[in-house]
Amino acid sequence: MDFNITAEEEALLLRLREHLQAGNLPYVDELAAELGDEVRPQLRSLAGKGWIVLRALPGSTAYVEALTPLAESALSNRRNAGG
């Protein structure tokens, strides 16, 4: 897991966690509509770094299935450390 993420990626992770905790599996297209197209490369980057699990359905856009357990832990540690 790559622990080097940008402030924008961290903000996106927090938003994704809100969606997931509410029982939503946010689709990439929905996130792009909500947050702008710049979210697409950020999602790919977070998946590549091991922070999120992206899944794709046949003939459909990808969706965020989960934050990885290490990402959850890292976010908790960052919050407890004050940022």
Disulfide bonds with the S-S distance in Angstrom:
none
